[in-house]
Amino acid sequence: MFSRVLEVIVHVLVECVNYHSLLFVYESWAFRTSSVLRMLLCVGEYGYTLFFNTIVREHVHVAHKSVDKDEDLRDWENPQIVGRNRRASHCPLYAFQSAEECVKFWLGGVSVAKRRSLKNVKFLNGLWKFKLFQSPKHVPEDFISSDFPDPEWASIVVPSNWQCEGWDKPIYTNFQYPFPMNPPIARTQKNDTESKMMPPAKNQQDTTTNSIELENERNPTAVYKRSFKLDSACLNSKLRYFLVFEGVDSAFHLWVNDSFVGYSQDSKLPAEFEITDEVRHGINEIAVKVYRWSDGSYLEDQDQWWLSGIFRDVYLYYKPLDHISDYFLKTQVCHDNKNVWRLVLDIDMCSSSESYLRSDVKSCLRVRLLDANSRAVHEATVDDFVVKKFTKDFGTHHDRPVKEVYHTAHIEFDVSNPAEWSPESPSLYICIICLENESGELLDCEGCRVGFRHVQISDRRLLINNKAIIIKGVNRHEHCPHNGKAVDESLMIRDIILMKQNNFNAVRMSHYPNQSHFYDLCDEYGLYVVDESNIETHGFQFGLHSTSFLADDPAWRDAHLSRTTRMVQRDKNHCCIIMWSLGNESGCGGAHHIMYNWVHDYDFTRVIQYEGGGYKTDCTDIICPMYASPAMCYTLDA
C-alpha cells in the first residue's frame, strides 16, 4: 500500500514539476551537496532511529510474539556472535606437496580441474543427504548422530541453492526485507510476502508440528549429511586437518562424527574449521544445519534473489604440524628508480603447541619468483621468525582452547624491469614459498601469482603504475539463471569474455565477495576489480536513503567489521583488486569509520570507496556517486 502511494506521489511530481528541477533536488539530496539538505537528512535519520525503536519494533514484537526469553542466546539470532571456533581468515591455501606441484598448478592458467586434482585436498562436493524443516525447532535433537535413521531423506547436489533444486521458495526483493524487521530476529510469517508471491515448491518440506507458534512462524532450516573416507595414507599424527565451506547462506552449525565443531555466518566468505581431533581412520560423518534466515540476513539486503544452502565448494585439506598459514604479498614502485620494483612479503607460520614445545629444529623459509615461462627471477631465504600474538576474527568466539603458536617472517627484494600488470597486458609471475627444515627437507609449500601493479591517488586522479586511467566498468552479480548463486567456471569465463569483448576494463563485485576462483580469472584475463564487503542494510531507509541504524549500534559493530576484514584478508594477494569497498547502501555510521581505518592500516597499497555517506565523507577515498548525471559528476569533482 505504501509503495503504491509513493508511486502516485512520484508520478504527480514528474507531471507537475520540470524533470531537470526534480533531478537537481534529488541529486542535491542524494549526494549531500546542500548543507541544508544534509542537515535535514541527519535529523531524518535520527528521527527514523527513534521511530523504529519506539514504534516499529514494539509493533512487530506484539504482533508476532517472536522472541522468547530463552532465545536471545541463539547463535543465529545474536549479532555479537558471527562465528564459533572458526579459524581466522587468510589467503587461499593449496597445501602443495612440492614446489613442482605449485608451478604446475599456476603455469598456463588456473582451472577448477587443476584445483580438484591437488594431492593434499579432498573435495566433498556431490550428493549429500538432505531434509528441510519449517524452523530450527522442528529439527530432531539427535539428527547429528551417525545412527540417526535417514533412509527416507532426499538427496541434494552440493554446491547448489535448495530453492533451485525444488525445495522451499525463492524470494526477490529490492530493498525491503522479506521478514518483519525486528533485529536481530529474522523469521517469516505465514501470510508474508514469501507465501503471497511465490508458487508452491515442487518438493514438500517437513511441516509436522503441534505448536501454533511454529505453524505461523518460519525459518526454513535444512540438514545436510554426508560421509567421507580417510585411509591410512591420508590420516596420521603428523598432519592437521581443516574443513572449508566456501559459501553457505545464511548461517550454519557443523558437527563431525557426532562432535560439535563450530558455527559461521556471512554467506559470501569461507568458513574454515580444524577437525584434527574429530577425524578418524575409515568412514567419517559430517552433519550441517543450515538456517535460511539469521541476524546476518539484516546485513545482506542486496537487490537480488534470496536463496539458501551450501552453494560453493566444500573441501578438506591437510597440512603438517608446522606449516604456512597465511601470507601477504605487496608490490611497490621504488620512487628513486621507476624501473625497479620492490616485492614485499609477510609470511605467517603455525605450529601446534606440542610441535612447538618439543621442536629443537631450525626452520627456514625459501621464496622463489618465477616469470611466466617458469624461469627464475629471484630467490631469497629467511630464518628469523618472530612469535606473533594469536588474533581471532571480529565476532568469533572460541569454545575450546587454541593449541597453536604463530610466527611471522618478513622478506623483501628488488626486481628490475618487471613486466607490469594491466588489463591490456596482464603479465603474471609465480611466487613459491617453501618451509624447510635445516636439512633442506620440504615441510610445506604455498604459492600464488604476482602482478606488478601500483595504485595511488595523485592530484585528484587515480593512477595505476603511474598512469592516469579511466574506469570503464560494470556491476556484476554472482548469479546463474538456472543454478542461482552456484556459479560454475564456464559461466565466469563467459562473463569475463563478454566484458572484454565490449571494452570494459573493470568489474565491481556487487555487492559481496565472489568465490575466489573468479579473482584468479580476473588476474589472468586482465580486469580491474572493486572488491565489495557483503554489507547492505537498505531496508533501514529514510527518504530513499539507507540509514546507519545498524552501523551505529555497538551490538552490530563486530558483525560489520568481520565481513570487511575477512574479505581483505582472503583476497589481499590478487593484483586485479585496486579498490576495497565497505559495502553498499548501508548509511554511514560508526562501523564504517572503524572499517575504513582498519583497512587503511592493514593495506596501504589500495584505495577505498564507499558511496553510502555521500561525497563528503571520511569513509571513502573515491567520489563514487550512484546514478548521478554528468552535470552532477562535474559538480562533485569541483
C-alpha positions in Angstrom: 0.0 0.0 0.0 2.7 2.4 1.0 4.7 1.7 -2.1 1.7 2.3 -4.3 1.1 5.7 -2.6 4.8 6.5 -3.2 4.5 5.7 -6.9 1.5 8.1 -7.2 3.4 10.9 -5.5 6.4 10.4 -7.7 4.1 10.4 -10.8 2.4 13.6 -9.8 5.8 15.3 -9.2 7.1 14.2 -12.5 4.0 15.5 -14.3 3.8 18.8 -12.4 7.5 19.8 -12.0 10.2 20.2 -14.6 12.1 17.0 -14.8 15.5 18.7 -14.6 14.4 20.6 -11.5 13.3 17.4 -9.9 16.5 15.7 -10.8 18.5 18.6 -9.3 16.6 18.3 -6.0 17.1 14.6 -5.9 20.8 14.8 -6.6 21.3 17.5 -4.1 19.6 15.3 -1.5 21.4 12.1 -2.6 24.9 13.4 -2.6 24.6 16.0 0.2 25.7 18.9 -2.0 23.4 21.2 0.0 24.2 21.9 3.6 20.5 22.4 4.4 19.6 19.0 2.9 22.5 17.4 4.7 21.2 18.7 8.0 17.7 17.6 7.1 18.9 14.1 6.3 20.8 13.9 9.7 17.6 14.9 11.5 15.6 12.4 9.5 18.0 9.6 10.3 17.8 10.4 14.0 14.0 10.5 13.8 14.0 7.2 11.9 16.0 5.5 14.6 13.7 6.9 17.3 10.6 5.9 15.4 11.9 2.4 14.7 13.0 1.6 18.2 9.8 3.0 19.9 7.0 2.1 17.5 8.0 -0.3 14.7 9.9 -2.8 16.9 7.2 -2.8 19.6 4.5 -3.4 16.9 6.4 -6.3 15.4 7.1 -7.8 18.8 3.5 -7.6 20.0 2.0 -8.8 16.7 4.2 -11.8 16.3 5.4 -12.6 19.8 8.6 -13.7 18.2 11.1 -13.5 21.0 11.1 -15.8 24.0 13.4 -15.1 26.9 15.5 -18.1 26.3 16.0 -17.3 22.6 18.4 -14.3 23.0 21.4 -16.5 23.1 20.8 -18.4 19.9 23.8 -18.0 17.6 21.8 -17.3 14.5 19.9 -14.5 16.3 22.8 -12.9 18.1 24.7 -10.2 16.2 27.6 -10.4 18.6 28.4 -13.9 17.5 29.3 -14.4 13.9 31.3 -17.5 14.4 32.3 -20.2 16.8 35.7 -22.0 16.6 36.0 -20.6 13.1 39.6 -20.2 12.0 40.9 -16.7 11.3 40.6 -15.6 7.7 43.6 -15.9 5.4 44.5 -16.0 1.8 43.6 -19.2 -0.1 45.9 -22.1 0.8 46.6 -25.0 -1.5 48.8 -27.3 0.6 51.1 -28.1 -2.3 53.2 -31.3 -1.8 56.1 -29.8 -3.7 57.4 -26.7 -5.4 56.9 -28.6 -8.7 53.2 -29.1 -8.0 52.9 -25.4 -7.2 54.5 -24.3 -10.5 52.4 -26.9 -12.5 49.2 -25.5 -10.8 49.8 -21.9 -11.7 51.7 -22.2 -15.0 49.5 -21.7 -18.1 46.4 -20.6 -16.1 44.3 -22.0 -13.3 41.2 -24.1 -13.6 38.8 -25.9 -11.3 40.1 -29.2 -12.7 43.6 -28.4 -11.5 42.4 -27.4 -8.1 40.5 -30.6 -7.6 43.5 -32.7 -8.5 45.7 -31.3 -5.7 47.1 -34.2 -3.7 46.5 -32.8 -0.2 43.0 -31.6 -0.9 39.8 -33.7 -0.8 36.7 -32.1 -2.3 33.4 -33.1 -0.7 31.1 -31.8 -3.5 28.4 -34.1 -4.9 25.3 -35.7 -3.5 24.5 -35.1 0.2 21.6 -36.4 2.2 19.1 -33.6 2.7 16.0 -32.8 4.7 14.2 -29.4 5.0 12.3 -28.4 8.1 10.0 -25.4 8.8 12.1 -24.0 11.5 15.1 -24.9 13.8 12.6 -26.1 16.4 11.4 -28.8 14.1 14.8 -30.4 13.7 15.2 -33.5 15.8 17.9 -33.1 18.5 19.6 -36.4 17.6 19.9 -35.7 13.9 23.6 -35.3 14.2 24.1 -38.9 15.4 25.6 -41.3 12.9 22.9 -43.8 14.0 20.0 -41.4 13.2 17.7 -43.1 10.7 17.7 -41.2 7.4 16.8 -43.7 4.7 13.8 -41.5 3.6 15.8 -38.4 3.3 16.2 -36.8 -0.1 19.5 -36.1 -1.9 20.7 -32.7 -3.0 23.7 -31.6 -5.1 26.4 -29.6 -3.3 27.1 -26.9 -4.3 23.5 -25.6 -5.0 20.8 -23.4 -3.6 18.0 -25.6 -2.3 15.3 -23.4 -3.9 16.9 -24.1 -7.4 16.5 -27.8 -6.6 12.8 -27.6 -6.0 12.7 -27.0 -2.2 11.2 -24.0 -0.5 10.6 -20.8 -2.4 12.9 -18.2 -3.9 12.2 -14.6 -2.9 13.1 -11.4 -4.8 13.1 -8.0 -3.1 14.8 -4.7 -3.9 15.4 -3.0 -0.5 12.5 -4.3 1.7 13.3 -7.3 3.9 11.3 -10.5 3.3 10.6 -10.8 7.0 9.3 -8.4 9.7 12.0 -6.0 10.8 12.8 -6.9 14.4 16.6 -7.2 14.6 18.3 -9.5 15.4 15.2 -11.8 14.9 14.7 -12.8 11.3 11.7 -15.1 10.6 9.0 -15.0 8.0 5.3 -15.3 8.9 2.6 -17.4 7.3 1.0 -14.5 5.5 4.1 -12.6 4.5 5.4 -11.8 1.0 7.0 -15.2 0.7 3.7 -17.1 0.8 1.8 -14.5 -1.2 4.1 -14.1 -4.2 5.6 -17.5 -4.8 4.1 -20.7 -6.3 4.2 -23.9 -4.3 7.6 -25.6 -4.2 8.0 -28.9 -6.2 9.2 -30.7 -3.1 7.5 -30.5 0.3 9.4 -29.8 3.5 8.5 -31.3 6.8 5.7 -29.3 8.4 4.5 -31.6 11.2 4.0 -29.6 14.3 1.9 -29.4 17.5 2.8 -25.8 18.1 0.7 -22.9 16.8 3.8 -20.6 17.0 5.7 -22.9 14.7 2.8 -23.1 12.2 2.7 -19.3 11.9 6.4 -18.6 12.1 9.0 -19.9 9.6 12.8 -20.0 9.3 13.4 -22.9 6.9 16.2 -25.0 8.2 18.0 -27.7 6.3 20.0 -30.6 7.5 22.8 -31.8 5.2 24.7 -35.1 5.9 27.4 -37.0 4.1 30.3 -39.3 4.8 33.9 -39.4 3.5 36.7 -41.8 3.9 40.2 -41.3 5.2 42.7 -44.1 4.6 46.0 -44.7 6.3 47.8 -42.7 3.6 45.8 -39.6 4.4 45.5 -40.0 8.2 48.5 -39.8 10.5 49.5 -38.0 13.7 51.9 -35.6 11.8 49.1 -33.9 9.9 46.4 -31.4 10.8 43.0 -31.4 9.1 40.9 -28.4 8.0 37.4 -28.4 6.7 36.3 -25.5 4.5 32.8 -24.3 3.4 33.4 -21.6 0.8 29.8 -20.3 0.8 26.7 -21.1 2.9 23.6 -19.0 3.0 22.8 -17.7 5.6 24.3 -19.4 8.6 25.1 -22.9 9.8 26.3 -25.2 12.6 28.7 -28.0 11.9 29.2 -31.5 13.5 31.8 -34.1 12.6 31.5 -37.7 13.9 28.8 -36.6 16.4 31.0 -33.9 17.9 30.1 -30.2 17.6 32.7 -28.3 15.6 31.5 -24.7 15.1 29.2 -22.1 13.7 29.5 -19.5 11.0 27.6 -16.7 9.2 28.4 -14.4 6.3 27.2 -16.3 3.3 29.8 -15.0 0.8 33.1 -15.8 2.6 34.7 -19.1 3.5 34.2 -20.7 6.9 37.2 -22.9 8.0 37.4 -25.3 10.9 40.1 -27.5 12.3 38.8 -31.1 12.7 42.0 -32.9 13.6 40.6 -34.1 16.9 37.4 -35.3 15.2 38.5 -37.2 12.2 39.3 -40.9 12.3 40.5 -43.7 10.1 37.9 -45.0 7.8 34.4 -43.5 7.5 33.7 -40.0 8.8 30.3 -38.4 9.1 29.5 -34.7 8.5 26.3 -33.1 9.7 25.4 -29.4 8.9 22.4 -27.5 10.0 21.7 -24.5 7.7 19.4 -21.6 8.5 17.7 -19.7 5.8 17.4 -16.6 8.0 19.8 -15.3 10.6 20.8 -12.0 12.1 23.3 -11.8 9.3 20.4 -11.6 6.9 19.9 -8.0 8.1 23.3 -7.2 6.6 22.7 -8.9 3.3 19.7 -6.9 2.0 21.1 -6.6 -1.5 18.8 -6.1 -4.6 18.8 -9.8 -5.6 17.2 -13.2 -5.1 17.2 -14.6 -1.6 18.5 -18.1 -2.0 19.8 -20.6 0.6 22.0 -23.6 1.1 25.6 -24.8 0.6 26.2 -23.1 -2.7 30.0 -23.1 -3.0 32.7 -25.8 -2.7 33.3 -27.9 0.4 36.7 -29.5 0.8 39.1 -30.9 3.3 42.8 -30.1 3.2 45.7 -31.3 5.4 49.0 -29.8 6.4 51.9 -30.8 8.6 52.1 -29.8 12.2 54.4 -26.9 11.3 53.0 -25.1 8.2 52.5 -21.9 6.3 49.2 -20.4 7.5 49.0 -17.1 5.6 51.0 -14.6 3.6 50.6 -11.0 2.3 52.4 -10.1 -0.9 52.8 -6.4 -2.0 54.5 -4.8 -5.0 55.8 -1.3 -4.8 57.5 1.1 -7.2 60.8 2.3 -6.0 60.4 6.1 -6.2 64.1 6.8 -6.8 64.1 4.4 -9.8 60.9 3.8 -11.8 62.4 0.7 -13.4 62.9 -1.0 -10.1 60.0 -2.6 -8.2 60.1 -4.0 -4.6 58.4 -7.2 -3.7 57.4 -7.3 0.0 56.3 -10.5 1.6 55.0 -11.1 5.2 54.6 -14.8 5.9 52.8 -16.4 8.9 53.5 -19.9 10.1 51.6 -22.0 12.5 52.8 -24.8 14.8 50.8 -27.0 17.1 51.6 -26.4 20.7 53.1 -29.9 21.1 55.2 -29.5 18.0 56.5 -26.0 19.1 57.4 -27.2 22.6 59.3 -30.2 21.6 61.0 -28.8 18.5 64.7 -28.0 18.5 65.0 -28.0 14.7 65.7 -24.7 12.9 63.3 -24.0 10.1 63.9 -21.8 7.0 61.6 -20.1 4.5 62.7 -20.1 0.9 60.9 -17.7 -1.6 61.4 -18.0 -5.3 60.0 -15.7 -8.0 59.5 -17.2 -11.5 58.4 -15.5 -14.7 55.6 -16.7 -17.0 58.0 -19.2 -18.6 59.0 -20.6 -15.2 62.4 -19.0 -15.4 64.0 -18.0 -12.1 63.9 -14.2 -11.4 64.9 -14.1 -7.8 65.4 -16.3 -4.7 65.5 -15.3 -1.1 65.7 -17.1 2.3 64.9 -16.1 5.9 65.2 -18.0 9.2 64.4 -15.1 11.5 60.9 -15.8 12.8 59.1 -13.7 15.4 56.4 -15.1 17.6 53.0 -13.5 16.7 50.1 -12.9 19.0 47.0 -15.0 18.2 44.3 -12.8 16.8 40.8 -14.0 16.1 38.3 -12.6 13.7 35.9 -10.0 15.0 32.8 -11.6 16.5 34.3 -15.1 16.5 34.1 -17.0 19.8 36.2 -20.0 20.7 34.6 -22.7 22.9 37.8 -24.7 23.1 41.4 -23.7 23.8 43.6 -22.6 20.9 46.5 -25.1 20.8 48.9 -23.4 18.4 51.7 -20.9 18.1 52.1 -18.4 15.3 55.3 -17.0 13.9 55.8 -14.4 11.2 58.7 -13.6 8.9 59.4 -10.6 6.6 61.2 -10.8 3.2 61.6 -8.1 0.6 63.8 -7.7 -2.5 64.0 -5.6 -5.7 63.1 -6.7 -9.2 64.4 -4.8 -12.2 62.3 -4.0 -15.2 59.5 -6.5 -14.5 56.6 -6.8 -16.9 53.9 -4.7 -15.3 50.3 -6.0 -14.9 47.4 -4.1 -16.5 44.1 -5.1 -18.2 45.7 -4.6 -21.5 48.7 -6.7 -20.6 48.0 -8.9 -17.6 51.6 -10.2 -17.0 51.9 -12.6 -14.1 54.8 -14.1 -12.2 54.7 -17.1 -9.9 55.8 -16.8 -6.3 56.7 -20.1 -4.5 57.0 -20.2 -0.7 58.7 -23.2 0.8 59.0 -24.0 4.5 62.1 -26.2 5.0 63.9 -27.8 7.9 67.7 -27.2 8.5 68.5 -30.2 6.2 66.6 -28.6 3.3 63.7 -31.1 3.6 60.4 -29.6 2.5 57.8 -29.2 5.3 55.1 -27.2 3.5 54.7 -25.3 0.3 52.3 -22.5 -0.8 52.3 -20.0 -3.7 50.4 -17.6 -5.8 50.7 -15.5 -8.9 52.1 -12.0 -8.7 51.2 -8.9 -10.8 53.4 -5.9 -10.6 50.8 -3.2 -10.1 50.9 0.0 -8.2 47.8 2.0 -7.1 47.8 5.7 -6.0 45.8 8.9 -6.0 47.7 11.9 -7.1 46.3 15.4 -8.0 42.8 14.0 -7.6 43.4 11.3 -10.2 43.6 7.6 -9.9 46.9 6.3 -11.1 47.8 2.7 -11.9 51.5 2.2 -12.5 52.0 6.0 -12.5 49.4 6.4 -15.3 46.0 8.0 -15.1 43.3 5.6 -16.0 39.6 5.7 -17.0 37.4 3.1 -15.3 35.0 1.5 -17.8 33.3 -0.9 -15.6 30.2 -3.0 -14.8 28.4 -4.2 -11.7 28.2 -7.9 -11.7 26.0 -10.2 -9.5 27.2 -13.7 -9.0 24.2 -15.4 -10.4 23.2 -18.1 -12.8 19.7 -18.2 -14.3 19.5 -21.9 -13.7 21.6 -22.6 -10.6 21.2 -19.3 -8.7 24.3 -18.5 -6.7 26.1 -21.7 -7.6 28.1 -20.3 -10.5 30.5 -22.6 -12.3 33.7 -21.8 -14.0 32.3 -21.8 -17.6 29.8 -19.0 -16.7 32.6 -16.9 -15.0 34.7 -17.1 -18.1 31.7 -16.3 -20.4 31.0 -13.2 -18.3 34.7 -12.1 -18.4 34.9 -12.6 -22.2 31.7 -10.7 -22.7 33.1 -7.8 -20.7 36.4 -7.8 -22.6 34.7 -8.0 -26.0 32.7 -4.9 -25.1 35.9 -3.0 -24.0 35.2 -3.0 -20.3 38.3 -2.9 -18.1 36.8 -3.2 -14.6 34.2 -5.1 -12.6 32.6 -4.3 -9.2 31.7 -7.3 -7.1 28.2 -6.0 -6.4 27.5 -6.4 -3.6 29.6 -9.1 -1.9 32.9 -11.0 -2.3 32.7 -13.6 -5.2 34.2 -17.0 -5.0 38.0 -17.0 -5.0 38.4 -18.5 -8.5 36.7 -15.5 -10.1 39.6 -13.3 -8.9 42.1 -15.7 -10.3 40.4 -15.3 -13.7 40.4 -11.5 -13.4 44.1 -11.6 -12.6 44.6 -13.8 -15.7 42.3 -12.2 -18.2 43.0 -8.6 -17.0 40.2 -6.8 -15.2 40.4 -4.1 -12.5 38.3 -5.2 -9.6 36.4 -3.3 -6.8 36.1 -5.9 -4.1 33.0 -5.2 -2.0 32.1 -6.2 1.5 28.9 -8.3 2.0 27.1 -5.5 3.7 23.8 -3.8 2.7 21.1 -2.7 5.1 18.9 -0.8 2.6 15.7 -1.8 4.3 16.5 0.7 7.1 15.8 3.6 4.9 14.6 7.2 5.2 13.7 9.4 2.2 15.2 6.9 -0.4 18.4 6.8 1.7 19.7 3.8 3.7 20.4 4.9 7.2 23.2 3.9 9.6 20.7 2.3 12.0 22.8 -0.9 12.4 26.2 0.6 11.7 25.7 2.9 14.7 24.6 0.2 17.0 27.6 -1.2 19.1 26.0 -4.6 19.2 26.4 -4.9 15.4 29.9 -3.4 15.2 31.8 -6.7 15.1 29.4 -8.2 12.6 30.2 -5.3 10.2 34.0 -5.5 10.9 34.1 -9.2 10.4 32.7 -9.0 6.9 35.1 -6.4 5.7 38.3 -7.6 7.4 37.8 -11.2 6.4 37.3 -10.1 2.8 40.5 -8.2 2.8 42.4 -11.0 4.4 41.2 -13.5 1.9 41.6 -11.5 -1.3 44.7 -9.4 -0.5 47.1 -11.1 -2.9 45.1 -10.5 -6.1 46.7 -7.9 -8.3 43.4 -7.3 -10.1 41.9 -5.7 -7.0 42.6 -2.0 -7.0 39.9 -0.8 -4.5 38.2 -2.1 -1.4 34.5 -1.2 -0.9 32.9 -1.1 2.5 29.6 -2.3 1.2 26.5 -0.8 -0.4 23.6 1.3 0.8 24.1 1.0 4.5 24.2 4.6 5.6 27.4 5.9 7.1 27.9 5.2 10.8 30.5 4.3 13.4 31.2 0.8 12.0 32.1 2.3 8.6 34.7 4.7 10.1 36.2 1.8 12.0 36.3 -0.4 8.9 37.8 2.4 6.8 40.7 2.9 9.4 41.3 -0.8 9.8 41.6 -1.4 6.0 43.9 1.5 5.5 46.1 0.4 8.4 46.3 -3.2 7.1 46.7 -2.5 3.3 48.2 0.8 2.2 48.6 -0.4 -1.4 45.0 0.1 -2.4 42.3 2.8 -2.1 38.8 2.5 -0.5 35.5 3.5 -1.9 32.1 3.8 -0.2 29.1 5.7 -1.6 26.8 5.4 1.4 27.9 8.6 3.1 27.7 11.0 0.2 30.7 12.6 -1.4 31.9 14.5 1.7 32.6 11.6 4.0 35.7 10.3 5.8 34.9 6.8 4.7 35.9 6.9 1.1 39.0 7.9 -1.0 37.0 7.9 -4.2 34.0 10.1 -5.1 31.6 7.3 -6.4 28.1 8.8 -6.9 25.3 6.4 -7.7 23.1 7.2 -10.7 24.5 10.8 -10.9 24.1 12.9 -14.1 27.2 14.1 -15.9 26.5 17.6 -14.6 26.4 16.4 -11.0 29.7 14.5 -11.5 31.3 17.7 -12.6 29.9 19.5 -9.6 31.2 16.8 -7.2 34.6 17.0 -8.8 34.9 20.8 -8.5 
